Amino acid sequence: MKKNINKDIFKASWTYDEAPESTDHIQVKKQYELYIDGKFTKPVKGKYFDTINPSDNKKIASIAEATTEDIDKAVKAARKAFKSWSTLTGKERGKYIFRIARLIQERAREFAVIESLDGGKPIRESRDIDIPLAANHFFYYAGWADKLTYAFPNRNPKPLGVVGQIIPWNFPLLMAAWKLAPALATGNTVVLKPAETTSLTALKLAEIIHESGIPKGVINIVTGAGKTGAEIVNHPDVNKIAFTGSTGVGKYIQKVTAGTNKKLTLELGGKGANIIFEDAAIDQAVEGIIDAIFFNQGHVCCAGSRLFVQESVADTVIQKLKSRMETLMIGDPLDKNTDIGAINSKKQLQIIENYIKIGLNEGGEIYQPECILPKKGNWCAPTLFLNVSQSHRIVQEEIFGPVLAVQTFRTIDEVIEKANNTPYGLSAGVWTEKGSKMFYLTQKLNAGVIWGNTFNKFDATSPFGGYKESGFGREGGLHGLKPYVKFE
Ligand code: ADP
């Protein structure tokens, strides 16, 4: 029977109304100081730098720049606090960490808006992923604080001392939580530096830390760029460095800490393989590909930036992927409909644009959906590269943006070989309906995290970290306690 369908309905162009998150409830100061020894302190040299909203490149606030003297003050405060913090009972330490977790939950909306303003990520992600997971990490490690002897039975775990922590700009509050929570639970004191383009939520966190009543000097938050980070790394009275960032800086830190007594953990870059077998649930896999590479504008060290599709389903997958990309909404990070927000900084946008040029010059076939990018700010359309091979730079190097390199394969051995053919070893995804194939691949792939029929899923209880040039040490779960203790 023929149905009467009004075909005009399909011709109309559908748009969503704007749905911006309100900024009325947030408090951002004009100027932020350093948080040292339980006080907000002006930097000794009196220098400040601007933090910029990447969606319009307007200044949000001035941020203090910590130099040698400030870092020395912060390390001294942490050293002094270590005596009493490390001998406090685990239960007492846990009490403060639980308090920080609850305060983050109470102010979650404010944190989410500030994270999106300062970093450019869609409010949907900061509201539903970054902030709840940050609170989750504090809750999880607060629970371990009085159970360390069960985590390491018969081994008498002891804290290391003063820990210097340096974090990147892609998940600012979440990375602060990943670093702080296990260090505090195990009885260490901390000097933490956020990345220079995204200091605001770490400084908001300093306000919460202050409110929690945690003894002064246990957590010190200092701001500044690479030079400030290097001051922490090189300070002689720091016992451990925990760094998350680019592989280049990670290698430098490894070099300068070699031969010192400093312990080190590095969480660096990645070039994750996302593998789609012909027996996978294709529509779900296409959603997974989108999530793997376009989540957080591709500013994700574990992004699935290399797609491997089995040849027999490649045409279907690529066609479905292209049409799904057409529906992605790019624009105002504070709009609740937005899928892809602003690129974090002008510098990062230039890096991504340069890689797109390299891909084209090397003969890759580009695909970008039709989309109108906002005039002001830093934006990049979601991008696919077809017709690329293992030797292309965009297949080998981390781009840290919404750019996906697509390759095909025929056999399992071939895809294992290709997936492992990179200097990195952080993440991978496998899409198949066959459990035995999934488990076979998880044994063969050289990656710290392997997702099955999903991608970019995180949980405080689950360890995360890399192999090869992606770094060493684990964050999350019981494994995440180990880099912060020594055994006597
Ligand atoms: P990106 O190049 O993507 O900005 P980086 O690795 O440079 O990534 O940045 C990650 C973090 O490392 C930031 O907090 C940054 O300020 C810090 N950093 C950069 N250079 C150094 C350095 N030489 N020593 C210590 N920290 C650094």
Residues whose N, C-alpha, C, O or C-beta is under 5 A from the ligand:
A	BS01	ADP	I166 I167 P168 K193 P194 A195 E196 G224 A225 G226 G229 A230 V233 T244 G245 S246 V249
